[in-house]
Amino acid sequence: MEAAFGRAAHDTEFGAIISIGDRLVLARRKAELAGAPILSLAIGPDLAVVVLPGEVFLEHGLAVRADSPFRDTLVAAYNDTTLQYIPTAAAFPEGEYEVDGGWRYIRAGQGEQMSAEAVRLLSGLCA
């Protein structure tokens, strides 16, 4: 793959440069991307912060806030170095860039699992 990237860069095949470059980044960071962390923090009895990996669809953050046991829950994303979109299961049949191209390395439903795990972590903070 390194040689193919070098050839594409030398020939200035921009589509190939991007495509091969994206695959190289993924291959080099496979272990890191597989373990993208979900973090939770309680700030007193009423406020919590959740940090989700990657670029999550808005619905995931809203689901965490709705199901959180805390009165107020702040949900943040883009706070790690995992470069991927995390669409909703409903977005997969619709396609578009975040599902069909770009940085998406999960299956339908895994974003919802991530949101449920965040709520589980928040519930553990209340215990």
C-alpha positions in Angstrom: 0.0 0.0 0.0 2.9 2.3 0.7 4.2 1.8 -2.8 0.8 2.5 -4.3 0.6 5.7 -2.3 4.0 6.7 -3.6 3.0 6.1 -7.2 -0.3 8.0 -6.8 1.5 10.9 -5.2 4.2 10.9 -7.9 1.6 10.8 -10.7 -0.6 13.4 -8.8 -3.6 11.2 -9.0 -5.6 13.1 -6.4 -8.4 10.6 -6.1 -6.0 7.8 -5.6 -3.9 9.8 -3.2 -6.9 10.4 -1.0 -8.3 6.9 -1.2 -5.0 5.2 -0.6 -4.0 7.7 2.1 -7.3 7.1 4.0 -6.7 3.4 3.9 -3.1 3.8 5.2 -4.3 6.0 8.1 -6.9 3.3 9.0 -4.4 0.5 8.7 -1.9 2.3 11.0 -4.6 3.2 13.6 -6.7 0.0 13.5 -6.2 -0.9 17.2 -6.8 2.7 18.3 -10.0 3.0 16.2 -11.3 -0.3 17.6 -11.1 1.0 21.2 -12.5 4.5 20.9 -13.3 5.4 24.4 -16.5 6.7 25.9 -15.8 8.9 28.9 -18.2 10.1 31.6 -17.7 12.5 34.5 -20.1 13.6 37.3 -19.7 17.2 38.5 -21.8 17.1 41.6 -25.2 15.4 41.9 -26.9 17.2 39.0 -24.4 17.6 36.3 -22.5 15.1 34.1 -20.3 15.3 31.0 -20.1 12.5 28.4 -17.4 12.5 25.8 -18.2 10.4 22.7 -15.6 9.4 20.1 -15.6 10.6 16.5 -18.2 12.7 14.7 -21.5 11.5 16.1 -24.8 12.3 14.6 -26.8 14.7 16.7 -29.4 12.1 17.6 -26.8 10.1 19.6 -26.1 13.0 21.8 -29.8 13.8 22.3 -30.4 10.2 23.2 -27.7 10.3 25.9 -29.2 13.5 27.3 -32.7 12.1 27.3 -31.8 8.9 29.1 -29.2 10.3 31.5 -30.0 10.0 35.2 -28.5 13.5 35.8 -30.6 16.6 35.7 -28.2 18.2 33.2 -25.9 16.2 30.9 -23.4 17.8 28.5 -22.5 15.6 25.5 -19.3 16.4 23.6 -17.7 14.8 20.6 -14.7 15.4 18.4 -12.6 15.0 21.6 -10.3 12.2 20.5 -8.3 11.3 17.5 -10.7 8.8 15.9 -11.5 10.1 12.5 -14.9 8.6 11.8 -18.6 9.4 11.4 -21.0 7.6 13.7 -24.4 7.7 11.9 -27.7 6.6 13.3 -29.1 3.2 12.2 -31.8 5.1 10.4 -29.2 7.0 8.3 -27.8 3.8 6.8 -30.6 3.1 4.3 -30.6 6.8 3.3 -26.9 6.6 2.3 -25.1 9.9 1.7 -21.5 10.8 2.5 -21.3 9.9 6.2 -22.7 6.4 5.4 -21.4 5.6 1.9 -18.1 7.3 1.9 -15.7 9.3 4.1 -14.7 8.0 7.5 -17.3 5.5 8.6 -16.0 2.2 10.1 -19.0 0.9 12.0 -22.2 -1.0 11.2 -25.8 0.1 11.6 -26.8 0.1 15.2 -23.4 0.5 16.7 -24.0 4.3 17.3 -27.0 3.4 19.3 -25.0 0.9 21.3 -22.4 3.6 22.0 -25.2 5.9 23.3 -26.6 3.2 25.5 -23.1 2.5 26.9 -22.7 6.2 27.7 -26.0 6.1 29.7 -24.9 2.9 31.4 -21.6 4.7 32.5 -23.6 7.7 33.7 -25.9 5.4 35.7 -22.9 3.8 37.3 -21.8 7.3 38.5 -25.1 7.7 40.3 -24.8 4.4 42.2 
